Amino acid sequence: MDETRLHTLIGQMLGDLGGAASIAMVRIGDALGLYRALHEHGSMTCEELAKIAAVNARYLREWLSHQSASNYLMYEPASGKFTLTAEQAMLFAIENSPVYMLGAFDLMASLLEAQPKVQRAFKTGGGVEWGDFGGCMFCAVARFFRPGYHNNLVPSWLPALEGVVDKLNQGAAVADVGCGHGWSAVLMAKAFPNSKFVGYDFHPSSIAQAREHAQAHGVSDNASFEVATAKDFNGGGFDLVTCFDCLHDMGDPAGAAAHIRRSLKPDGTWMVVEPLAGDRLEDNLNPVGRLYYAGSTMICVPTSLSQEVGAALGAQAGEVTLRNVITEGGFRTVRRATETPFNIILEARP
Ligand SMILES: C[S@@+](CC[C@H](N)C(=O)[O-])C[C@H]1O[C@@H](n2cnc3c(N)ncnc32)[C@H](O)[C@@H]1O
C-alpha cells in the first residue's frame, strides 16, 4: 500500500463527492431563481437575497454557505455579502453562455433516476427505451446541449461545411434527424429564413416540445417536426441532413446512414455532430471521457440496445468507428469539418 497514492485518491474522492452532493444544491438554486437574483441584483446579504427570492432565510444561509465552500459564489466576511462573479454567472446564470452548466446538473440527476432500470439491464443485456427514462431526461439532454448549439452551430459548424451556407441563404431543404426538443432546427430556421427545416425524432413527446419551441421562437413557418425513426422518415430531396448527438444512440446507425443517403440530393451534405473522443479507451481516460462514459452507460447504450440491431456504439465511439458506420451507409467521402473540445463535426457526401 502506497500512502501517497492513497492520499491522492482520498483527495480526489473529496472533490468527487462534493460534486455529487452539489447536484441537488445547484438544482435548488436554479429552480428558486437564486443564481438569477444574484446575477441581476449584484452582491447581497443572506437576508436581502431571501427577500428578493422569497425564500426562508435559514435555509438560504445554509445553501449560500455550501455554494461559497464550493467556489460557486464568493463570500465577503467584512460585509456579509455573497457575490456571483462574472465567471460564475457564465456557468450558473447566463443561459446562452457557452459554458452554462445547469443542463449538465439536470442530466446528472437523470443518471441517478435511471439507475434501477439500467442496473436491471446489466443483468439481462436488454435495453431501456428512450421514452422509458423517467423524470424529464429529455429536457435535461436538450438543456445540456443547447448552449453548445447556440454558440457554435450557425457561427462555426455550418460554415465549416462546403457550400452549405450559400445554399441555406438561397433556400435549402433541410432535415434534422434525431432532433429531440428541436433546438438545433429552431436555431437554423431562425438564421436561414429562406430555407425549410423538418425535424424527425421517434419520441413523440420530444416532437411535441420541438413544435412548442418553434412556435415560441416564431419559426413555425419554416420549421416543422414529425414523429419518425431515422430509418423510416418520409421526406427526401434534402440539401442538408443533420444529426446532433444522436447517431450513436440509434440501434442501427448504419441503416440510418443508408436511409439518410437516399433522402439526400446527389450533391447534398450530411452533417454528423458527435461527442469528441479518441479511438481507443486509453485516449479517453480524462474528465470529458469520464462524464461521457457515465452518460453512455446510463442513457446511450441502453437506448441503442432497446432498438433493432442494437449496435450500441456508445458516446465515445471515436472517429474511426463513426466513419465506418457512415461509409457502411453508402457515403463516399467523410471529412472532419471542425471540432470543439466536446464535439466532432463530420461532413459526409453521397
Ligand atoms: C441525445 S438525444 C439528442 C437530441 C437532439 N439532437 C439534441 O441534440 O438535443 C438523442 C435523440 O435521438 C433520438 N433517437 C434515438 N434513436 C432514434 C432513432 N432510431 N430514430 C429517431 N430518433 C432516435 C432520441 O429520441 C433523442 O431525441
The ligand as an SDF file (V2000), in Angstrom:
LIG
                    3D

 27 29  0  0  0  0  0  0  0  0999 V2000
  -29.0420   12.6000  -27.0150 C   0  0  0  0  0  0  0  0  0  0  0  0
  -30.5470   12.9580  -27.7770 S   0  0  0  0  0  0  0  0  0  0  0  0
  -30.1390   14.3150  -28.8460 C   0  0  0  0  0  0  0  0  0  0  0  0
  -31.3430   15.0880  -29.2510 C   0  0  0  0  0  0  0  0  0  0  0  0
  -31.0750   16.3410  -30.0800 C   0  0  0  0  0  0  0  0  0  0  0  0
  -30.4920   16.0270  -31.3630 N   0  0  0  0  0  0  0  0  0  0  0  0
  -30.1720   17.2850  -29.3130 C   0  0  0  0  0  0  0  0  0  0  0  0
  -29.0080   17.4180  -29.7060 O   0  0  0  0  0  0  0  0  0  0  0  0
  -30.6240   17.9000  -28.3400 O   0  0  0  0  0  0  0  0  0  0  0  0
  -30.7810   11.6240  -28.9060 C   0  0  0  0  0  0  0  0  0  0  0  0
  -32.0710   11.6840  -29.6870 C   0  0  0  0  0  0  0  0  0  0  0  0
  -32.0800   10.6390  -30.6470 O   0  0  0  0  0  0  0  0  0  0  0  0
  -33.3980   10.1480  -30.7340 C   0  0  0  0  0  0  0  0  0  0  0  0
  -33.3040    8.7970  -31.3280 N   0  0  0  0  0  0  0  0  0  0  0  0
  -32.6140    7.7350  -30.8500 C   0  0  0  0  0  0  0  0  0  0  0  0
  -32.7440    6.7030  -31.6980 N   0  0  0  0  0  0  0  0  0  0  0  0
  -33.5220    7.1310  -32.7290 C   0  0  0  0  0  0  0  0  0  0  0  0
  -33.9900    6.5050  -33.9220 C   0  0  0  0  0  0  0  0  0  0  0  0
  -33.6780    5.2570  -34.2130 N   0  0  0  0  0  0  0  0  0  0  0  0
  -34.7450    7.2510  -34.7640 N   0  0  0  0  0  0  0  0  0  0  0  0
  -35.0660    8.5380  -34.4630 C   0  0  0  0  0  0  0  0  0  0  0  0
  -34.6570    9.1660  -33.3420 N   0  0  0  0  0  0  0  0  0  0  0  0
  -33.8770    8.4700  -32.4920 C   0  0  0  0  0  0  0  0  0  0  0  0
  -33.9210   10.2080  -29.3150 C   0  0  0  0  0  0  0  0  0  0  0  0
  -35.3350   10.2100  -29.2560 O   0  0  0  0  0  0  0  0  0  0  0  0
  -33.3030   11.5260  -28.8450 C   0  0  0  0  0  0  0  0  0  0  0  0
  -34.1710   12.6200  -29.0650 O   0  0  0  0  0  0  0  0  0  0  0  0
  1  2  1  0
  2  3  1  0
  2 10  1  0
  3  4  1  0
  4  5  1  0
  5  6  1  0
  5  7  1  0
  7  8  2  0
  7  9  1  0
 10 11  1  0
 11 12  1  0
 11 26  1  0
 12 13  1  0
 13 14  1  0
 13 24  1  0
 14 15  1  0
 14 23  1  0
 15 16  2  0
 16 17  1  0
 17 18  1  0
 17 23  2  0
 18 19  1  0
 18 20  2  0
 20 21  1  0
 21 22  2  0
 22 23  1  0
 24 25  1  0
 24 26  1  0
 26 27  1  0
M  CHG  2   2   1   9  -1
M  END
$$$$
